[in-house]
Amino acid sequence: MHAMRRLLTIAALGLTLHVTHAQQLPQLTQYQFNDYVFNPAVAGSRPFFELRSAHRYQWVGIQDAPRTFMLSGISPVGKNMGVGGYLYTDHVGPTRRTGFQASYAYHLRLTGDLKLSLALSGGMVQFLVDGSKIQFNDPGDPALDDQLRGQLEADAQFALLLYHPRYWFGVAVPQLLENKVRFLDTNTQTLSSLEMHNYVTGGYRFLIGTDWKVEPSFMVKYVTPVPVKVDLTATVRYKDTFWLGGSYRTNDAYCAMIGYWHKQVFQFGYSYDVITSNLRNYSTGTHEVMLAVTLGKATE
């Protein structure tokens, strides 16, 4: 019986890795304002030093629902380079994922204002399971004790970004190394792994007069064997100071967002997700806050 319970525990933890968020990596509604954490080729594409944080409180009202925090910083270096880094922590029930990466990007001018950025990033990631937060019918079951269990693994990512003052298109492939994660015994086989993800992003800026901009954008997320997820977003900006936006995430939520950029230094953004799946019967929605400091000079 103990062996069977041990197998069930390992299977449950493996499912946590494979289906949480329908992806292993955290998601953000305000992805266009935290674009670097999804595509390291963004570093150096804007003339700012940027320090950004994201705080996501998902599925409010559901016990042990995901809680995500991200902090990133990027800066251009010289004329053709960009550097950056980010760290994050993602709590889901008794599991916690923590990681950091640092990146380097090189920018090539193709034609006129059209540029191509190529980036590599590397870092570490750790999955932890807190046994003290898991209750078994048999309190003495040795399948999992009340200790923190997990493993530290190397991580890497490749990305590219094609960008112009009016449009952008990017591809990123995180978790290139696809390392295995063993929660209990490092000498046994495991089906849990850091699966390679695929992110595709893009958007266009429509100028309306001198003060208004309308920006439709998208983000496609895919990791086998989970179905593709698509975020479709439209943002209206006034004088690059105020913005309002809305988005739709397939089979998940409708989202609304608002933000303010004070003197091109301090940024604040807030979004709220209205759940469309069956989880709406148990949760009041998802809250997300973005805070940023940007230092530099905007150019068109």
C-alpha positions as CSV (number, residue, x, y, z in Angstrom):
1,M,0.0,0.0,0.0
2,H,2.8,2.4,0.8
3,A,4.3,1.7,-2.6
4,M,1.0,2.4,-4.3
5,R,0.5,5.7,-2.3
6,R,4.1,6.7,-3.3
7,L,3.3,6.2,-7.0
8,L,0.0,8.2,-6.6
9,T,1.9,11.0,-5.0
10,I,4.5,11.1,-7.7
11,A,1.8,11.0,-10.4
12,A,-0.1,13.9,-8.7
13,L,3.1,16.0,-8.6
14,G,3.8,15.2,-12.2
15,L,0.3,16.4,-13.1
16,T,1.0,19.6,-11.2
17,L,4.0,20.2,-13.4
18,H,2.1,19.5,-16.7
19,V,-1.3,21.1,-16.3
20,T,-1.0,24.0,-13.9
21,H,-2.1,27.1,-15.8
22,A,-2.3,24.7,-18.8
23,Q,1.4,25.6,-19.0
24,Q,4.4,25.1,-16.7
25,L,5.4,28.8,-16.9
26,P,3.4,31.6,-15.3
27,Q,1.0,33.7,-17.4
28,L,0.4,37.4,-17.2
29,T,-2.6,39.4,-18.6
30,Q,-0.4,42.5,-19.1
31,Y,2.1,40.6,-21.2
32,Q,2.7,43.5,-23.5
33,F,4.0,45.6,-20.5
34,N,6.1,42.7,-19.3
35,D,7.3,41.5,-22.7
36,Y,10.9,40.9,-21.7
37,V,10.0,38.0,-19.3
38,F,8.4,36.2,-22.3
39,N,11.0,37.3,-24.9
40,P,14.6,38.3,-23.8
41,A,15.2,39.7,-27.3
42,V,13.2,42.8,-26.1
43,A,16.3,43.9,-24.1
44,G,17.8,46.9,-25.9
45,S,14.9,47.4,-28.3
46,R,13.7,50.5,-26.4
47,P,15.9,53.5,-25.3
48,F,15.1,53.0,-21.6
49,F,16.5,51.3,-18.5
50,E,13.4,49.5,-17.3
51,L,12.8,48.0,-13.9
52,R,9.4,46.2,-13.8
53,S,7.4,44.1,-11.4
54,A,4.3,42.0,-11.8
55,H,2.0,40.8,-9.0
56,R,-0.7,38.3,-10.0
57,Y,-3.4,37.0,-7.7
58,Q,-5.2,34.3,-9.7
59,W,-8.6,32.8,-9.1
60,V,-9.5,34.8,-6.0
61,G,-11.7,32.8,-3.7
62,I,-10.1,29.4,-4.5
63,Q,-7.9,28.0,-1.8
64,D,-4.2,27.5,-2.9
65,A,-4.8,29.3,-6.2
66,P,-1.7,30.5,-8.1
67,R,0.1,33.6,-6.8
68,T,2.9,35.0,-9.1
69,F,5.6,37.6,-8.6
70,M,8.0,38.8,-11.3
71,L,10.8,41.4,-11.2
72,S,12.8,42.2,-14.4
73,G,15.3,44.8,-15.5
74,I,16.6,45.6,-19.0
75,S,18.9,48.2,-20.6
76,P,20.4,49.0,-23.9
77,V,24.2,48.7,-24.1
78,G,25.9,50.8,-26.8
79,K,24.2,51.0,-30.2
80,N,23.5,47.3,-30.9
81,M,23.1,45.4,-27.7
82,G,20.9,44.9,-24.8
83,V,21.2,43.1,-21.5
84,G,18.6,42.1,-18.9
85,G,17.6,39.7,-16.2
86,Y,14.5,38.6,-14.2
87,L,13.5,36.6,-11.3
88,Y,10.1,35.1,-10.4
89,T,8.3,33.0,-7.9
90,D,5.0,31.1,-8.6
91,H,3.1,29.5,-5.8
92,V,0.4,26.9,-6.6
93,G,-0.9,25.1,-3.5
94,P,1.9,23.1,-2.0
95,T,4.2,23.6,-4.9
96,R,6.5,26.6,-5.6
97,R,8.5,27.4,-8.7
98,T,11.3,29.9,-8.3
99,G,13.8,31.0,-11.0
100,F,16.1,33.6,-12.4
101,Q,17.7,34.3,-15.8
102,A,20.1,36.7,-17.3
103,S,20.2,37.5,-21.0
104,Y,22.2,39.1,-23.8
105,A,20.7,40.4,-27.1
106,Y,22.3,41.7,-30.3
107,H,20.4,44.0,-32.7
108,L,20.8,44.0,-36.4
109,R,19.5,46.8,-38.6
110,L,17.8,45.2,-41.6
111,T,16.3,48.1,-43.6
112,G,15.6,51.7,-42.4
113,D,13.8,51.4,-39.1
114,L,13.4,47.6,-39.2
115,K,15.6,45.7,-36.8
116,L,16.2,42.1,-35.8
117,S,17.2,41.2,-32.2
118,L,18.7,37.8,-31.3
119,A,19.0,36.8,-27.7
120,L,20.2,34.0,-25.5
121,S,19.5,33.7,-21.8
122,G,20.4,31.3,-19.1
123,G,19.8,30.7,-15.4
124,M,18.4,28.4,-12.8
125,V,15.0,27.1,-11.8
126,Q,13.8,25.2,-8.8
127,F,10.5,23.3,-8.2
128,L,9.7,22.8,-4.5
129,V,6.9,20.7,-2.9
130,D,6.0,21.6,0.7
131,G,5.0,18.3,2.3
132,S,3.6,20.0,5.4
133,K,0.8,21.4,3.2
134,I,-0.3,18.0,1.9
135,Q,-2.7,15.9,4.1
136,F,-3.0,12.1,3.7
137,N,-5.7,9.8,5.1
138,D,-2.9,8.0,6.9
139,P,-0.9,10.6,8.9
140,G,2.0,8.2,9.1
141,D,2.3,7.5,5.4
142,P,6.0,7.8,4.4
143,A,5.2,8.7,0.8
144,L,6.0,12.3,1.5
145,D,7.1,13.9,4.8
146,D,6.6,17.4,6.0
147,Q,9.8,18.7,4.5
148,L,10.5,20.9,1.4
149,R,11.4,18.6,-1.5
150,G,12.6,19.7,-4.9
151,Q,15.6,20.1,-7.2
152,L,17.6,23.0,-8.7
153,E,18.1,22.8,-12.4
154,A,19.8,24.9,-15.1
155,D,17.5,26.6,-17.6
156,A,18.1,28.3,-21.0
157,Q,16.1,30.2,-23.6
158,F,16.5,31.4,-27.2
159,A,14.5,34.3,-28.7
160,L,14.3,36.6,-31.7
161,L,12.4,39.9,-32.2
162,L,11.7,41.7,-35.4
163,Y,10.6,45.2,-34.6
164,H,9.8,48.6,-36.1
165,P,8.4,51.8,-34.6
166,R,5.0,50.6,-35.9
167,Y,5.0,46.8,-35.4
168,W,6.8,43.9,-33.9
169,F,6.9,40.1,-34.1
170,G,8.7,37.8,-31.8
171,V,9.4,34.1,-31.1
172,A,10.8,32.7,-27.9
173,V,11.6,29.1,-26.8
174,P,12.1,28.8,-23.1
175,Q,13.2,25.7,-21.2
176,L,15.5,24.6,-24.0
177,L,17.3,22.1,-21.7
178,E,14.1,20.1,-20.8
179,N,15.7,18.9,-17.5
180,K,14.0,16.3,-15.4
181,V,12.5,17.2,-12.0
182,R,12.7,14.7,-9.2
183,F,10.8,15.6,-6.0
184,L,11.5,12.5,-3.9
185,D,14.4,10.4,-5.0
186,T,17.1,11.6,-7.3
187,N,18.0,7.9,-8.2
188,T,14.6,6.9,-9.6
189,Q,13.1,7.6,-13.0
190,T,10.6,10.4,-13.4
191,L,8.1,11.5,-16.0
192,S,8.2,15.1,-14.7
193,S,10.3,17.4,-16.9
194,L,10.7,21.1,-17.8
195,E,9.0,21.0,-21.2
196,M,10.2,23.2,-24.0
197,H,7.6,26.0,-24.5
198,N,6.9,28.1,-27.6
199,Y,5.8,31.7,-27.4
200,V,4.9,33.8,-30.5
201,T,4.0,37.5,-30.0
202,G,3.2,40.4,-32.3
203,G,1.4,43.6,-32.7
204,Y,0.8,46.8,-34.6
205,R,0.6,50.5,-33.6
206,F,-2.0,52.7,-35.4
207,L,-1.5,56.4,-35.0
208,I,-4.6,58.5,-34.7
209,G,-3.7,62.1,-34.9
210,T,-0.8,63.2,-32.7
211,D,-2.2,62.1,-29.3
212,W,-3.8,58.7,-29.8
213,K,-2.5,55.2,-30.5
214,V,-4.4,52.0,-30.9
215,E,-2.4,48.8,-30.4
216,P,-3.8,45.4,-31.3
217,S,-1.5,42.6,-30.1
218,F,-1.4,38.8,-29.6
219,M,0.4,36.1,-27.7
220,V,0.4,32.5,-28.7
221,K,1.6,29.9,-26.1
222,Y,2.1,26.2,-26.9
223,V,3.7,23.3,-25.1
224,T,3.0,19.7,-26.0
225,P,0.6,18.0,-25.3
226,V,-1.5,21.0,-24.0
227,P,-3.8,22.8,-26.5
228,V,-2.6,26.1,-27.8
229,K,-3.6,29.2,-25.8
230,V,-4.0,32.6,-27.5
231,D,-4.2,36.0,-25.9
232,L,-5.8,38.7,-28.1
233,T,-5.4,42.3,-26.8
234,A,-6.3,45.8,-27.9
235,T,-4.9,48.8,-26.1
236,V,-5.8,52.5,-26.6
237,R,-3.2,55.0,-25.5
238,Y,-3.5,58.8,-25.0
239,K,-0.3,60.8,-25.3
240,D,1.7,57.7,-24.1
241,T,0.4,58.6,-20.6
242,F,-3.0,56.9,-20.1
243,W,-4.1,53.6,-21.5
244,L,-7.2,51.4,-21.5
245,G,-7.3,47.9,-22.9
246,G,-9.2,44.7,-23.2
247,S,-8.2,41.1,-24.1
248,Y,-9.5,37.6,-24.5
249,R,-7.7,34.4,-23.5
250,T,-9.0,31.4,-25.2
251,N,-11.0,29.0,-23.0
252,D,-10.0,31.1,-20.0
253,A,-11.0,34.7,-19.5
254,Y,-12.0,38.1,-20.7
255,C,-9.7,40.8,-19.3
256,A,-9.8,44.6,-18.8
257,M,-6.8,46.8,-18.0
258,I,-5.9,50.4,-17.2
259,G,-2.6,52.2,-16.8
260,Y,-0.7,55.4,-16.3
261,W,2.8,56.5,-17.2
262,H,3.9,59.5,-15.1
263,K,6.4,61.8,-17.0
264,Q,7.8,58.7,-18.7
265,V,9.3,57.6,-15.4
266,F,6.8,55.8,-13.2
267,Q,4.3,53.3,-14.6
268,F,1.3,51.7,-13.1
269,G,-1.0,49.1,-14.6
270,Y,-3.9,47.1,-13.3
271,S,-5.9,44.3,-15.0
272,Y,-8.9,42.2,-14.0
273,D,-9.8,38.8,-15.5
274,V,-13.4,37.7,-15.8
275,I,-13.3,33.9,-15.9
276,T,-15.1,32.1,-18.7
277,S,-14.4,28.5,-17.7
278,N,-16.3,26.5,-15.0
279,L,-14.0,28.1,-12.4
280,R,-16.2,31.1,-12.5
281,N,-18.6,29.3,-10.2
282,Y,-15.9,29.3,-7.5
283,S,-13.8,32.4,-8.1
284,T,-14.5,36.1,-8.3
285,G,-11.7,36.6,-10.9
286,T,-8.0,37.4,-11.2
287,H,-6.2,40.6,-10.2
288,E,-2.8,41.7,-11.6
289,V,-0.7,44.8,-10.8
290,M,2.2,46.1,-12.8
291,L,4.7,48.6,-11.4
292,A,7.7,50.0,-13.3
293,V,10.4,52.7,-13.4
294,T,11.7,53.7,-16.8
295,L,14.7,56.0,-17.3
296,G,15.6,57.3,-20.7
297,K,14.2,59.3,-23.6
298,A,11.4,58.2,-25.8
299,T,11.9,58.2,-29.6
300,E,9.6,57.6,-32.5
